[in-house]
Structures are given as C-alpha cells and as structure tokens.
Amino acid sequence: MKRLILACAIIAFGPALGGCATVMHGVNQDVEFKSDPSSATIRLAQGGTCVTPCEIEMRRGRDSMVTYTLEGFEPASVYMQSRLNGAIAGNVIAGGLIGGIVDGANGASNSLHPNPVYVRLVPVGSGREAELLDGDGQVISTVDAYNASVETDVREGLTEQGLAPTAH
C-alpha cells in the first residue's frame, strides 16, 4: 500500500518537481584546473583567470575554452564541452516533463568535461605536445587529439556565445 501511495505521489507531483537537476545540482559547477608543472596561469574564454592548482565556478550548459600559460612553456588551450549528464533521468522517472524542459533550457542537466582540466605543459622548443591528464595524473591523450574530438561542437557553442575560439 505504501508503494502505491508513493507511486501516486510521484505521478501527481512530478510536474511540480520541475527542474530536478536545477534544484539538486544548480546551473553552475566547480571545475578544477591543474597543470604539470603547477603555477600556470589559466584564462577562460568567458573571462576569469587563476593560477594552478585552482577551481572556478562555471555554467554547466556553456561550452568553454581554457588557455594555460607559464613562462618557458608552450601555451596550451583545451576545449571544455558541456555534455548531458544523468540528472535528466530524474525528470524522466518522476514524470517531470516541465522539469526536463527547465533543466535543458538552463543547462542544469549538463556537466562540463573534462573536469578536472589537467594539462602537462611542454617546454618551449621541445617539439613535444601538451598532454591532457586524468585526475590521477595519467595521460588521457594529447591536448590536440582531445580538442579535435570535440572541436566542432565546442566551437559552435563558443560562437553562439559570441566568443571567437582561436585554438584548433
């Protein structure tokens, strides 16, 4: 009987739960920036800077690009892609069509990737490529290879925001 009451309550109040991801996760997320070596300055396409290691709160639903600079090292720019995350499933389960629309519109159902954005910089003139690392410092790929895999989507998102991407 309790299960029946719970199921009825979810169905009845599902639309009222509109924006579950908005409520649970918000429209912003903390993104961690790391570099090897540390103390690189990062600059976001939308504005904002910090020195690694650092963390910046960013909009979940907006693609971005971050550029790392450190004296004696080649600059490296990494695309940040806003991707649909599992939060949308809560709206589907709860029957919150309105919530799904709200979360989709404000970006709360997305997350920025990669996170952390961890880059191994290369010395000027070394001929090597900067590498994208996972949270444990293991190589995921080169920055160029990662950027190529998400470039079309992210460049479109940046253009829609009125930002002119320069990395490729």
Backbone hydrogen bonds, N-H to C=O, Kabsch-Sander energy under -0.5 kcal/mol:
donor,donor_aa,acceptor,acceptor_aa,energy
5,I,1,M,-2.2
6,L,2,K,-2.6
7,A,3,R,-2.8
8,C,4,L,-2.4
9,A,5,I,-2.4
10,I,6,L,-2.5
11,I,7,A,-2.3
12,A,8,C,-2.8
13,F,9,A,-2.8
14,G,10,I,-1.2
17,L,13,F,-1.1
17,L,14,G,-1.1
18,G,15,P,-1.3
23,V,19,G,-2.6
24,M,20,C,-3.3
25,H,21,A,-3.0
26,G,21,A,-1.3
26,G,22,T,-0.7
29,Q,58,M,-2.7
31,V,56,I,-2.6
33,F,54,C,-3.2
34,K,117,V,-2.5
36,D,119,V,-2.3
39,S,52,T,-1.9
41,T,69,T,-2.8
42,I,50,C,-3.0
43,R,67,T,-1.8
44,L,48,G,-2.5
45,A,65,M,-2.3
47,G,44,L,-1.6
50,C,42,I,-1.3
52,T,40,A,-2.8
54,C,33,F,-2.2
56,I,31,V,-2.3
58,M,29,Q,-3.0
60,R,27,V,-2.8
62,R,59,R,-1.1
63,D,61,G,-0.5
64,S,80,M,-2.6
66,V,78,V,-2.5
67,T,43,R,-2.3
68,Y,76,A,-3.5
69,T,41,T,-2.4
73,F,70,L,-2.3
74,E,122,V,-2.8
76,A,68,Y,-1.9
78,V,66,V,-2.9
80,M,64,S,-3.3
81,Q,79,Y,-0.5
81,Q,113,H,-2.7
83,R,81,Q,-0.7
83,R,111,S,-2.9
85,N,109,S,-3.2
88,I,85,N,-1.0
89,A,86,G,-1.5
90,G,87,A,-1.0
91,N,87,A,-0.7
91,N,88,I,-0.6
92,V,88,I,-1.7
93,I,89,A,-2.8
94,A,90,G,-2.2
95,G,91,N,-0.6
95,G,92,V,-0.6
96,G,91,N,-2.3
97,L,95,G,-1.5
100,G,96,G,-2.5
101,I,97,L,-2.0
102,V,98,I,-2.7
103,D,99,G,-3.1
104,G,100,G,-2.1
105,A,101,I,-2.3
106,N,102,V,-2.2
107,G,103,D,-0.9
108,A,103,D,-0.7
109,S,103,D,-1.2
110,N,107,G,-1.9
111,S,83,R,-2.4
113,H,81,Q,-2.3
117,V,32,E,-3.0
118,Y,116,P,-0.9
118,Y,133,L,-0.6
119,V,34,K,-1.9
119,V,117,V,-0.5
120,R,131,E,-2.9
121,L,36,D,-1.9
121,L,119,V,-0.8
124,V,72,G,-2.2
126,S,123,P,-2.0
131,E,120,R,-1.8
132,L,141,S,-3.1
133,L,118,Y,-3.4
133,L,131,E,-0.5
134,D,138,Q,-2.6
137,G,134,D,-2.2
140,I,132,L,-3.3
141,S,132,L,-1.3
143,V,130,A,-2.5
146,Y,142,T,-2.2
147,N,143,V,-2.9
148,A,144,D,-2.3
149,S,145,A,-1.4
150,V,146,Y,-1.0
150,V,147,N,-0.8
151,E,147,N,-1.4
154,V,150,V,-2.5
155,R,151,E,-3.0
156,E,152,T,-1.6
157,G,153,D,-2.1
158,L,154,V,-2.7
159,T,155,R,-2.3
160,E,156,E,-2.3
161,Q,157,G,-1.2
162,G,159,T,-1.6
163,L,158,L,-2.8
